Amino acid sequence: MDSKAAERPPEETLSLWEREQTWLKARVVDWDTEPWQQDPSFSGLQRVGGVDVSFVKGDSACACASLVVLSYPELEVIHEESRMVSLTAPYISGFLAFREVPFLVDLVQRLRETEPGLMPQVLLVDGNGLLHPRGFGVACHLGVLTGLPCVGVAKKLLQVDGLENNTLHKEKIQALRAAGDKFPLTGDSGVVLGVALKSHDRSSKPLYVSVGHKTSLETAVRLTCRCCRFRVPEPVRQDPEGAGARSTSQRRPGRGQPPRAGPRAGGPTARPPGAGRGPAGWGGRAAPAAGAASERGLRRGAGPRRRRG
């Protein structure tokens, strides 16, 4: 294991990270901003993206950062790209973005520059948004830095603001009967931080959906439901060993594939000073392209167990 990946940053660095989160949080938009969001059937939505960082088994420093774009509503893969990366920042609850977001921003920016006609109109993020100790999880961080609407989709409850995975919470989960059933995640502050959603009829475990950027919670929940063929939404479910573990863009023909187009008018792509990459050298770097053998060693969730925040 890389010692840098296991080392805890100094308190000064954590303090800087907190200040950066506070500064960026002021730019979060927690309401619908796109025309397609106003339509009950999401008319006008053609491309939905998903991002993830998966670890090499037994190594918390070597990872695969992936971006997948699917057609909507067909949910067919039209673009996929992955990069082997070397993580230098450790996982610390509440600061996941400083470990992973720089690589995800790079993937989005590369697609924006090389294939603007394939840019996703919204990103589903394997992690939390406003459901976070400081109200600024990885889905918010990525949304602000890319200017794209983002939805946080977590598989485990991040216990903040009095939220607990206790008996009462489990009873509420048991009361969810059909896909689309849900209940709000209201903290001790009285703020609704997200929703526990039964995303598939045969799933016994909910997803925890929260606003990332440029979306309302209602829209985030509806979109998550419509992207689920199983428990986990298709844009997030893509396995790095299959769809994601390729070092170049792959486009599949299909009626959901858009034509090539000019640059997309989007939100800010420039990073503020230090944004997405921790001070004092924390962050990470792209690793040299890996061969197929090492890519086959990737397994989702093979890294340290954590709650994504």
Residue, then its C-alpha position, 0 to 999 in steps of 0.5 A: m500500500d502506498s504510504k501517502a495514501a494511508e497517511r492522514p493529512p495535517e490538521e492545517t490541510l483539513s482546515l483548508w479543505e473545509r474552507e474550500q468546501t464552504w467557498l464552493k458550497a455557495r455556488v451550489v444550485d439546488w433547483d431545476t435549471e434545465p428545460w428537460q427537467q420541467d417535463p414530467s417525461f424528461s423530454g429533451l434529455q438524451r444523454v445521462g452520465g455516470v462516474d465512479v472510482s474503483f480500486v485495484k484489489g488490495d491496493s488503496a492507492c491505485a484506482c480506475a476513474s471512469l466516465v460512462v455516458l448512456s443514451y436516454p431513455e434507451l440506457e445504451v452505452i454511447h461513450e465510455e472512458s477510464r484512466m488508471v490513476s494513482l491516489t495520494a490523498p487518503y480517504i477521510s470521511g467528509f473529504l472524499a472529493f479531494r481524493e477522487v474528484p480531480f480525476l473525474v473532472d479531467l474525464v469530463q473536461r476531456l470529453r467536452e474538448t474532444e467529443p462535445g456532442l457526447m457530453p452528458q446533460v446530467l451526471l449520476v455520482d456514486g456518492n452523496g451531495l447535500l447529504h454530507p456533514r457540511g452539506f457539500g459532498v462529492a456530487c456537489h463538488l463535481g457539479v460545481l467544478t464541471g457546471l453539470p447537473c449532478v445527482g448523488v446516489a449512495k448505497k449506504l446511509l451517511q449518518v449526519d445531522g442525527l440521521e441513524n441506521n437505527t431500528l426506526h430507519k430499518e422499519k421505514i425501509q421495510a415499509l417500502r413496497a414497490a419501486g418508487d416508494k420513498f421517504p425523506l431523510t430529515g435531519d435534527s436540523g429539520v432540513v430534508l437532506g435527501v431521500a431513501l428510495k426503493s429503486h427496484d421491486r426486487s431490491s430490499k435495500p434502498l438508495y440514498v439520493s441527494v441533490g448534487h447541483k442544478t437539480s431539485l430533489e424531486t427531479a433527482v429521485r425521478l431520474t434515478c428511478r428511471c435509470c434503474r433496471f436493477r437496484v443501482p442506476e445504469p450509469v453508476r452500475q457500469d462495471p470497470e471490468g466491462a464497460g468502464a475498463r477501457s483507456t479510450s472512448q468507445r461509441r456504440p451505434g444506436r438510436g439514442q446516439p446523438p450526432r457530433a455537434g459543436p461545443r456545448a454551452g455549459g457551466p464553468t470548467a475552470r477550477p478555483p485555486g486549489a479546487g478539487r485538489g487538496p493543498a500541500g500536495w494532496g490529490g493524485r495523478a494519472a498513472p501510465a496506461a495499464g494493460a489488460a491484465s491489470e485492468r482485469g484485476l479491478r473489482r468494484g468495492a475492492g478498496p477500503r470500505r467507506r461511506r461515500g461523502 
